[in-house]
Amino acid sequence: MHFTSERHLDDGVLEREFTLGEIPGIVWTPESAPTPTPLILIGPPPLGLRKAYPRLAARARHAAADGFATATIELPGSGDRPRSPAAAQAHADLRRALEAGEPVTDEIIDALILPLVDAAVPEWQAALDALLGLPGIGGPVGYSGGVISIGTRLAVVEPRISAAVLFAGSFVPQVIFEEARRVTIPLHVLLQWDDEGNDRQAALDLFDAFGSQEKSLHANMGGHTGVPHHEGDAAAQFFTRHLK
């Protein structure tokens, strides 16, 4: 991990940008928190870290006020990272189906999501190795937001993640439904009821498939970006219960 910048935010949070090989990322740590500080991995949206920065930084500041360190990394194919021709074709096929009013087939969903999951999950694990090696940061570890298929896979394969807040706002391949049955950590799942880009029934089916004994579904009216502010407080309380 190579740090490329460092700045002290005005609310007592240290923000450091880094690269891990070719992967950009950001880690935020509360300067006054006791150590070791629990860590929350913030899954970024596919639009890229720069465009998503205001939202990510706000979540990091909120978490820091509760005594958590947070970190995020750029998804494969997002921001300045190289684009995949296969991913571009999958996006084109998705747009074509939506514009024609046709069903989005399993083949389109698999081509769009599975290569992203296969590439992103090992990168998150490498980032977690590096982050837990930093002075002052320790477990337990939580995962929050991002592409729900990535969060589901991480919850299955990464034993260091103790709890997760997942946002049901993207297409889900059938294989992820099968993997969800192996998820056992506590889950807090957000669903925007009127999300124009989300298959509501698929989101409900995925929640039902999760094997966790403790799981809660928080459904709110509104579109993809309309998550109510009080859900941030609910997620913070969830992580405080399970990571402290």
N, C-alpha and C positions, 0 to 999 in steps of 0.2 A: 504494500500500500504506500503510495507516494502522495503526500499532501501538496496541493498546488496553491492554496490560498487559505487565509485564516482571518476571521474578523469577530469582534465582540459585539453582539447585538445589545440594544439598549435595555433589555429586560433580563440581563444576566445569563445569556446563552452564548456559548462559544460555537461558531459555525465554521466548519472546515471542509473545503472541497478537496477531493482526492481522485486519484486514478488507481485502478487495480488492473494492471496490464493495460488493455485498451478500453476498460470500462470506467466511465466517469461516475462519481457519486458524491454525496454530501453526508456528513455526520454532524449532529447537533448534540451538545452536552450542556446540562445545567451546571454553571460554575460553582454553585453553592450546595449542590446535593451531596449527601454522604456517599462514600464509595465502599464497595463496588456498586455502580449504578445499573439498575435493570435496563434492558435494551428493547426497543420496539423497532422492528423493520417496517418501513413504510413503502408499500408497493405502489410505484408511480403509475399514472395512466399512460397509455401508449402515445400520447401527444408529445412527450418529451419533457425532460427536467426543466428546461428554460421556460417553456410555456406554462408548465404546471407549478413553477417555483412559488408564486404567492400562496397558493393553496397548501403546498407541502410545508413551507416555512411556518404558516399559521398553525398547522397541525403539530409541527415540531415544538413551537413555542408553548402551545397548550400542554403538550406532554411534559416539557421541561418544568413547567409550573407545578406539575404533579410528581416531579422527581425522576423522570425517565430520560435516558438518552435515546435518540432516534437516528435512523440512517436510511438512506435510499440510494439506489443505483439506477442508471439508465437501462431501459429494456433493450434487448437486441432489436436492431432495426429502427430505433427511435432516436430523436435528437440528431447528433452528428454521426451516429454509428452507421456502418454500411447497410444499405437496403438489400433485401433478398429478392431476386426476380420471382421466385416462387411465391413469396409473401405478397408481392405486388399483384401477381395474377390472382391470388386468392381474394384480395381486396376488390379487384375488378369484378370477379365473379359474384361477390357478395353485393356490390353496388348494382350490378346488372339484374340480379334476382329481386332486390328490393324495389328498384325502379319499375320493373315489370309486374310487380305485385305477385311474384311467384314465391313458393315456399323456399326457405333457405335449407338446402339439403345437408344431410350428415357429411357428405363428401366436401362441401364447401366449408362447413364448420371445422372439420378435421384439418383441412389444408390451411385454414386461417389460424387456428389456435394451437394445435399440437406441436408444430415446430417451434413456436414461441415458448411453450411450456418446457419442451425438451432442452432448449438452449438456456432459458432464464433460470431454471431451478439450480443447476450446478453453479451458475454465477452467483446466485444468492448464497449458496453454501460456502463458496470461496470467500465472499465478502464477510460472511459471518465468522469464518476462521480468523480473518484479519481484524475485524472489529472487536472480537472478544480478546484479542491480544493487545489492545490498547490499554494504557494505564487508566484505571478508574472505571472501566466498563466491565460488567460481568453479567451473569444470568440472574434470574430467569430471562427468557427471550420471548417476545410476542411478535405477531405479524399482523399488519393492519392494511386493509384496502387492496388496491391493485386489481389485476385480472383474477377473477375468482378461481379459474382453473389452475393458475400458478400457486395461489394460496392453498388450494386443496392438495396439490401434489407435494408442496413443502410440508404440509401437516402430516402427510403419510411418511415421507422419507427422511425428515429432519427431526431427530429426537430432541434437539436442543430447544425447539419451539414448544412452549408450554400452553399457549392460548392464542386465539386468532379472532380478529374482527374482519369479516369478509363482506364485500359489496357485490350483491347479485346484479351486475350490470353489464354482462357480456354473454356471448354465445358459449355453450358448454358442449364439448364432444362427449359421445356416449361412453368412452373409456373412462372419463373423469367421474361419471356417475358410479362406475364400478369401484374406482379408487376411493370415492367418498365414503363407501361402506367401511373402509379401513381407518377412517379418521376417528380418533378417540379423545383428542384434547377438547377443552371447553371452547365453544364457538358462540359468537355474537354476530348474527347475519343481518345486514341491512338490505331492504328491498324497496325501491321506488315503484309504487303501484302502477303509475302511468308512464313508466320509462319507455320511450318510443323505440329504443334500440334493443330492448330486452324481451325475451320470451318469458312472460310472467309464469306460465305453467311449468316451464322448464326450471325456473328458479325455485318454485315451490317443490318440484320433484327432487331437485338436488338437495334442498334442505331436509326433506324427508329421508333421503338416502344417507346422510351423514350418520356415522355410527356412534357419535359422541353421546355420552349419557347426559351431559349438560350442554344444551344448545338452545338459543333463543332467537326468534325471528322478529325483527322490528320492521314492520311495513308501514310506509307513510305515503299519503297521496302526493302526486307531483311527478315531474319528469326526472331525467337522469341527473341533472345538476341541482335538484331542489331538495337535497337532504336537509331536514330542519336542524337548526343550531343545537337543539337540546340533545340530538343524537351524539354529538361530540362529547357532551357531559356523560351520557350513558356509557359510551365506549371507554371513557377515562375511568369510570367507576368499575367497569368490567376488568380492565387491566390492573387496577389497584388491588382488586380482590385476588387476582390470580398470579400476579408477578411480584407482589410485595408480601 
